[in-house]
Amino acid sequence: MEYLGSTSNAIQEKTNQIIEEIEPDEQAIEDAIREAGYDDVIENWLNNQPVADEYDTIKLMASEFKTNLTETKKMFDNFPREYIVGEKDIPSVVKSLRKYRRTLKGEEKIKLTNGIETLIKAYSSHLDDCIKSIYWLSKYESPLRKMNYTEQDLKKIHSIKDYTRRTELVDILCKYWEADLDIKDVSYSTDYAKLSKKMSDAKKDYRKFIKGVSHQSVRKNISDQLQEFIIENVCSSPGISARELHDKMPTKLYKRSSPQIISKAIDKNDITNINGSYYKLNNDIKKDLYAYTASFIDSDGYITIDKNYNPRVGLVATGDRGKAFMIQIQKELGIGKLHLDQKSPQNTRPVNRLNFYSQADVHELLTKCRPHFRMKGKNADLLLELVKMKRGHKKADWYKGRCEEIFKLMKYENHKDHVNYDFTKYGVDIETVAKLHDNCKMDIMNDLESIIKEGD
């Protein structure tokens, strides 16, 4: 009981600390519910659904409330987090406190007893929240509460997603519930004994069912925990090293790993290693890859045309973190050419670039990023027009003239906010150049291509 102090004040202080950790924060719960989308309407809707395969329920709910499947699926991952104090769960902490209470007398013993009772009440409230998170058993909550269950049992039940096993558990609970209701109207007799046995058998079936749910469905093995820890911390702390990862690990993982093991695990998780520092794109970025790429081009990239009217798009970043980002974003996009560790004009940190040269790459990137541009949307439109011209309209009598106009427009869009920029060296009249946007040939090209398709 080293985590308890040797004095009454220390005991009370530790008990209060545990109680504060476990006691529900009503505002936090409300915020979590609101964030997850579990308002009263959705909760009532879920509670009134028949027992079904979870995926079918998710699809039905997404259709009912006009949400996408990813957002809807997150609403179902709502099992309350487990409370751990000093690497012990709450029942273990209560057991230790009770054991320690035997060494106390008088006022100190009374204070600790009150603390234990408050802790038990708070944990009971936590278990209530665990039961409520199992929406498909909301109609069968009464018999479930009469079973012997632990938080781990409830977590196993929450992990059940398929219709077959859900109905199997519901059938067991209903058998118990039916006998429990009937036995209230039966005096002590042979019928009473039969109903009592039926209830006892249902409880045994329940325990057998719970044991049949794999621990792996709710508990990750050490290897999976290690991988999860590495990914989470590399994403949250870019540039972290293997030794720093090892030092941050909880005791259980720390004892079973080493910087060398971590280095080997890094290679399996699509993590970029830059001189012993690790980087990885956050999953949120991957989900909205083109939105993020568009915002990066808006702020630290460029869309332009060279003097030979060739389209050019690029992303620029400096330092090791920028290098890792360029490597990972190129891997995710699957296009573009990397130029790493280039010398900076200011002779500062190395410059890293991801450039897009080919018409195919430029067209693919800008088409997918176009809805997300906030600053360089017009630049993207000009380049998409140019690519379309180069692909099938080079022989048009307006081709060369329009290329010159696009070149001037691009110069104007890229430098219109630059004070004292010399537009005259490119033949750009800033008073009239913006009107050249009206000469866009996209509609003409689309009409011509549709006619050709109809002829084919």
C-alpha positions in Angstrom: 0.0 0.0 0.0 2.9 2.3 -0.8 0.6 4.7 -2.7 -1.2 5.5 0.6 0.4 7.7 3.1 1.2 6.8 6.6 -1.0 9.5 8.1 -4.7 10.2 8.1 -4.3 13.3 6.0 -2.4 11.4 3.4 -5.0 8.7 3.3 -7.8 11.2 2.9 -5.9 13.1 0.2 -5.3 10.0 -1.9 -8.9 8.8 -1.5 -10.2 12.2 -2.6 -7.9 12.1 -5.6 -9.3 8.8 -6.6 -12.9 9.9 -6.1 -12.3 13.0 -8.2 -10.9 10.9 -11.0 -13.7 8.4 -11.1 -16.7 10.7 -10.2 -18.5 11.7 -13.4 -18.2 15.3 -14.6 -21.7 16.1 -15.8 -20.6 18.9 -18.1 -17.9 16.7 -19.7 -20.5 13.9 -20.2 -22.9 16.3 -21.9 -20.2 17.7 -24.1 -19.1 14.2 -25.1 -22.7 13.2 -25.9 -23.2 16.4 -28.0 -19.9 15.9 -29.8 -20.7 12.3 -30.7 -24.2 13.2 -31.9 -26.1 11.3 -29.2 -28.8 13.9 -28.5 -32.2 12.7 -27.3 -33.6 12.1 -30.7 -30.8 9.9 -31.8 -30.7 8.0 -28.5 -34.4 7.4 -28.6 -34.2 6.3 -32.2 -31.4 3.8 -31.3 -33.2 2.4 -28.3 -36.3 1.7 -30.4 -34.4 -0.3 -33.1 -34.7 -4.1 -33.2 -31.7 -6.2 -32.4 -29.6 -6.3 -35.6 -26.2 -6.5 -37.1 -24.4 -3.2 -36.2 -23.4 -2.4 -39.7 -27.0 -2.6 -40.8 -28.0 -0.3 -38.0 -25.2 2.2 -39.0 -26.4 2.2 -42.6 -30.0 2.8 -41.5 -29.0 5.5 -39.1 -26.8 7.3 -41.7 -29.8 7.3 -44.0 -32.2 8.4 -41.4 -30.1 11.4 -40.1 -28.3 12.3 -43.4 -24.8 11.6 -42.1 -22.0 9.7 -43.8 -21.0 6.2 -42.7 -17.7 7.3 -41.1 -19.4 9.9 -38.9 -22.2 7.5 -38.0 -19.8 4.7 -37.1 -17.9 7.0 -34.6 -21.2 7.5 -32.7 -21.2 3.8 -31.9 -17.7 3.8 -30.4 -18.9 5.3 -27.1 -18.0 2.8 -24.4 -16.8 4.9 -21.4 -13.0 4.8 -20.8 -11.7 2.6 -18.1 -10.4 4.3 -15.0 -6.9 3.3 -13.8 -5.3 4.5 -10.7 -1.6 3.6 -10.3 -2.0 0.9 -12.9 -4.9 -0.6 -10.9 -8.6 -0.7 -11.8 -11.1 0.7 -9.3 -12.2 -2.7 -7.8 -8.5 -3.4 -7.1 -8.1 0.0 -5.5 -11.2 -0.5 -3.3 -9.8 -3.9 -2.2 -6.5 -2.4 -1.3 -8.1 0.4 0.6 -10.3 -2.0 2.6 -7.2 -4.1 3.4 -5.4 -1.0 4.6 -8.4 0.1 6.6 -7.8 -2.9 8.9 -4.7 -1.1 10.2 -6.6 2.0 11.2 -8.7 3.0 14.2 -11.1 5.7 15.3 -11.5 8.8 13.2 -9.0 7.8 10.5 -10.9 4.6 9.9 -14.2 6.4 9.6 -12.8 8.9 7.1 -11.4 6.2 5.0 -14.7 4.2 5.1 -16.6 7.2 3.9 -14.1 7.7 1.1 -14.4 4.1 0.0 -18.2 4.3 0.0 -18.1 7.5 -2.1 -15.7 5.8 -4.5 -18.0 2.7 -4.8 -21.0 5.0 -5.6 -19.0 6.8 -8.3 -17.9 3.5 -9.8 -21.5 2.2 -9.8 -22.5 5.3 -11.7 -19.6 4.6 -14.2 -20.9 1.0 -14.7 -24.4 2.4 -15.3 -22.9 4.5 -18.1 -21.2 1.4 -19.5 -24.6 -0.4 -19.6 -26.3 2.5 -21.2 -23.7 2.6 -24.0 -24.9 -0.9 -25.1 -27.9 0.5 -27.0 -29.1 -2.8 -28.4 -29.7 -4.1 -24.8 -31.6 -1.0 -23.7 -34.9 -3.0 -23.7 -33.3 -5.8 -21.7 -31.4 -3.7 -19.1 -33.5 -5.1 -16.2 -32.4 -8.8 -16.5 -28.8 -7.7 -17.4 -28.4 -5.8 -14.1 -29.3 -9.0 -12.2 -26.4 -10.9 -13.7 -23.0 -10.9 -12.2 -21.0 -8.6 -14.4 -17.7 -6.7 -14.4 -16.6 -3.7 -16.4 -14.7 -6.1 -18.6 -17.8 -8.2 -19.2 -19.7 -5.1 -20.3 -16.8 -4.2 -22.6 -17.1 -7.6 -24.2 -20.8 -7.2 -24.7 -20.3 -3.8 -26.2 -17.8 -5.3 -28.7 -20.4 -7.7 -30.1 -21.4 -6.5 -33.6 -23.1 -9.4 -35.3 -26.8 -10.3 -35.2 -26.3 -13.9 -34.3 -24.4 -13.4 -31.1 -26.6 -10.5 -30.1 -29.8 -12.5 -30.4 -28.1 -15.4 -28.5 -27.5 -13.1 -25.5 -30.9 -11.5 -25.7 -32.5 -15.0 -25.6 -30.5 -15.9 -22.4 -31.6 -12.7 -20.7 -35.2 -13.2 -21.8 -35.3 -16.7 -20.3 -34.0 -15.3 -17.0 -36.4 -12.4 -17.1 -39.4 -14.6 -17.9 -38.7 -16.9 -14.9 -38.0 -13.9 -12.6 -41.4 -12.4 -13.4 -43.2 -15.7 -13.0 -41.5 -16.7 -9.7 -43.0 -13.6 -8.0 -46.5 -15.0 -8.2 -45.5 -18.6 -7.2 -45.4 -19.8 -3.6 -42.7 -22.1 -2.4 -43.4 -25.3 -4.2 -42.2 -27.6 -7.0 -43.0 -24.8 -9.6 -40.9 -22.4 -7.5 -38.0 -24.8 -7.6 -38.3 -25.2 -11.4 -38.4 -21.5 -12.0 -35.5 -21.0 -9.6 -33.5 -23.6 -11.5 -34.4 -22.0 -14.8 -33.0 -18.7 -13.5 -29.9 -20.4 -12.3 -29.3 -22.1 -15.6 -29.8 -18.8 -17.4 -27.1 -17.2 -15.3 -24.8 -20.1 -16.1 -25.5 -19.7 -19.8 -24.8 -16.0 -19.4 -21.4 -16.7 -17.8 -20.6 -19.3 -20.5 -21.5 -16.8 -23.2 -19.3 -14.1 -21.8 -16.4 -16.5 -21.5 -16.9 -17.3 -25.1 -16.3 -13.7 -26.2 -12.6 -13.5 -27.0 -10.5 -11.2 -24.9 -8.8 -10.1 -28.1 -12.1 -8.4 -29.1 -11.6 -5.9 -26.2 -7.9 -6.3 -25.2 -5.0 -5.7 -27.6 -1.9 -7.9 -27.3 1.4 -6.3 -26.4 2.5 -6.1 -30.0 -0.7 -4.2 -31.0 -0.4 -1.9 -28.0 3.2 -1.1 -28.9 2.3 -0.3 -32.5 -0.7 1.9 -31.4 1.5 3.7 -28.8 4.2 4.4 -31.4 1.8 5.7 -34.1 -0.2 7.9 -31.6 3.0 9.5 -30.2 4.8 10.0 -33.5 1.7 11.8 -34.9 1.3 14.0 -31.8 5.1 14.6 -31.4 6.7 15.0 -34.8 10.5 14.5 -34.7 10.4 12.2 -31.6 13.2 9.6 -31.4 13.2 5.9 -30.5 14.7 6.6 -27.1 12.2 9.3 -26.3 9.3 7.0 -27.4 10.7 4.3 -25.1 11.0 6.7 -22.1 7.4 7.8 -22.6 6.0 4.3 -22.5 3.9 3.0 -19.6 5.7 0.5 -17.4 4.1 -2.6 -19.1 5.4 -1.6 -22.5 8.6 -0.1 -21.3 9.8 -3.4 -19.8 8.9 -5.4 -23.0 10.6 -3.1 -25.5 13.7 -1.1 -26.2 14.8 1.6 -28.6 16.1 -1.1 -31.0 12.7 -2.9 -31.0 11.0 0.4 -31.6 13.2 1.2 -34.5 12.3 -2.1 -36.1 8.6 -1.5 -35.5 8.8 1.9 -37.1 9.5 0.3 -40.5 6.2 -1.6 -40.4 4.0 1.5 -39.7 4.7 3.7 -42.7 6.6 6.1 -40.5 9.3 8.3 -42.1 12.7 8.3 -40.4 14.8 11.4 -40.9 18.2 11.1 -39.1 16.6 9.2 -36.2 13.6 11.5 -35.9 10.2 10.0 -36.7 7.3 11.6 -38.6 3.9 10.4 -39.8 0.9 12.0 -41.4 -2.1 12.2 -39.1 -5.0 10.0 -40.2 -7.2 13.1 -40.2 -4.9 14.5 -43.0 -5.2 11.3 -45.0 -9.0 11.4 -44.8 -9.0 14.9 -46.3 -5.8 14.6 -48.3 -6.7 16.9 -51.1 -8.2 19.5 -48.9 -5.0 19.6 -46.8 -2.9 19.6 -50.0 -4.9 22.5 -51.4 -4.5 24.5 -48.2 -0.7 23.8 -48.2 -0.5 25.0 -51.9 -2.5 28.1 -50.9 0.0 29.0 -48.1 3.4 27.4 -49.0 3.1 26.3 -52.6 2.8 27.7 -56.1 0.8 27.3 -59.3 2.5 28.9 -62.3 3.6 28.6 -65.9 7.1 28.8 -67.3 8.2 30.9 -70.2 7.5 28.0 -72.6 3.9 27.7 -71.4 4.5 24.5 -69.4 2.3 24.0 -66.3 4.1 23.9 -62.9 2.7 23.2 -59.4 4.8 22.7 -56.3 4.9 22.4 -52.5 7.8 23.9 -50.5 8.9 23.1 -47.0 12.1 23.5 -45.0 14.0 21.5 -42.4 13.7 17.8 -41.4 10.0 18.1 -40.6 9.4 19.6 -44.0 11.4 16.9 -45.7 9.4 14.2 -43.9 6.1 15.8 -44.9 7.2 16.0 -48.6 8.1 12.3 -48.6 4.9 11.3 -47.0 2.5 13.5 -49.0 4.2 12.3 -52.2 3.6 8.7 -51.1 0.0 9.4 -50.3 -0.7 11.3 -53.5 1.2 8.8 -55.7 2.4 11.5 -58.1 5.0 14.3 -58.3 8.7 14.4 -58.1 10.8 15.1 -54.9 13.7 17.5 -54.7 15.1 17.2 -51.2 17.8 19.0 -49.2 18.2 21.9 -51.7 20.3 24.8 -50.6 18.3 27.8 -49.4 18.9 31.2 -51.1 19.2 32.7 -47.7 21.7 29.9 -46.7 19.4 28.8 -43.8 17.6 25.5 -43.4 17.6 23.1 -46.5 14.6 23.5 -48.8 12.5 20.5 -49.8 10.1 20.5 -52.8 7.4 18.3 -54.3 6.9 19.4 -57.9 4.4 18.4 -60.5 5.6 18.7 -64.1 3.6 16.3 -66.3 0.2 17.4 -67.7 -1.3 14.2 -66.2 0.0 14.9 -62.7 -1.0 18.6 -62.8 -4.5 17.8 -64.1 -5.1 15.0 -61.5 -3.9 17.2 -58.6 -5.7 20.4 -59.5 -8.9 18.7 -60.4 -9.1 17.0 -56.9 -7.8 20.1 -55.0 -9.9 22.7 -56.9 -13.0 22.6 -54.6 -10.7 23.3 -51.6 -8.7 26.2 -52.8 -9.3 29.5 -51.0 -6.6 31.7 -52.5 -5.2 30.1 -55.7 -8.5 28.9 -57.3 -8.1 31.2 -60.3 -4.5 30.0 -60.8 -5.8 26.4 -60.8 -8.5 27.2 -63.3 -5.9 28.8 -65.7 -3.7 25.8 -65.5 -6.5 23.3 -66.0 -7.5 25.3 -69.1 -3.9 25.3 -70.4 -3.6 21.5 -69.9 -6.8 20.9 -71.7 -5.6 23.1 -74.6 -2.3 21.3 -74.8 -4.0 17.9 -74.8 -6.2 18.3 -77.8 -6.4 21.8 -79.2 -2.9 22.9 -80.2 -4.0 23.3 -83.8 -6.8 25.7 -83.0 -6.2 29.2 -84.4 -6.7 30.7 -80.9 -4.2 28.4 -79.2 -1.1 30.5 -79.2 -2.9 33.7 -78.4 -4.7 32.1 -75.5 -1.4 30.7 -74.1 0.0 34.2 -74.0 -3.1 35.5 -72.2 -2.9 32.7 -69.6 0.8 33.5 -69.1 -0.1 37.1 -68.4 -3.0 36.2 -66.2 -0.9 33.8 -64.2 1.7 36.5 -63.6 -1.0 38.9 -62.5 -2.7 36.4 -60.1 0.6 35.5 -58.5 1.9 39.0 -58.0 -1.1 41.3 -57.9 -0.6 41.8 -54.1 3.2 42.5 -54.5 3.8 46.3 -54.1 5.9 47.8 -56.9 6.1 44.5 -58.9 7.2 45.2 -62.5 4.5 43.8 -64.7 5.7 45.6 -67.7 8.6 43.3 -68.4 6.0 40.6 -69.1 3.8 42.9 -71.2 1.1 42.9 -68.5 -1.3 45.8 -68.4 -2.7 45.7 -64.8 -5.6 47.9 -65.8 -7.0 45.5 -68.4 -5.3 42.1 -67.7 -8.2 40.8 -65.5 -10.6 41.1 -68.4 -8.6 38.3 -70.1 -10.4 35.8 -67.8 -13.4 36.4 -70.0 -11.6 34.8 -73.0 -11.6 31.4 -71.3 -11.8 28.6 -73.9 -13.1 25.8 -71.6 -16.7 26.0 -72.9 -15.5 26.0 -76.6 -13.3 23.0 -75.9 -16.0 21.1 -74.1 -18.4 21.7 -77.0 -15.9 20.5 -79.5 -15.1 17.4 -77.6 -18.8 16.6 -77.1 -19.4 16.9 -80.9 -16.5 14.5 -81.5 -17.9 12.0 -79.0 -21.3 12.1 -80.7 -19.7 11.5 -84.1 -17.9 8.4 -82.7 
